[in-house]
Amino acid sequence: MPALFFPRSVDSADTDPDARQLEASIRRALLAEDGLEVASLAVRRLPNGVCLEGVIRVHSDDMDVCRAIRQIDGVGQIVNHLVVCWNCPDPGPATPDETMF
């Protein structure tokens, strides 16, 4: 019987210190951009780059979200699955009517 081969998961940030470091570098690069707020972010490593998932708020009309990330070592291709809220207001407190079904 042939041996089974299970490839290492490319999104194993929990066990790969290089992946954790890359995710932290990407998060810092995004947070350093003026007019950009990260609401949530998940970074998955790909064979030739990264996949970005999450929600960001952009308070500018000409923001290139991937520009700062392209400068990080280890980032080749960027698969951008970010949900971008352009010039959206900050979320306010929920009212009781909004939380009821």
Summary of the structure (lengths in Angstrom):
residues: 101
radius of gyration: 17.4
end to end distance: 55.2
largest distance: 61.8
contacts: 215
relative contact order: 0.18
helix: 24%
strand: 31%
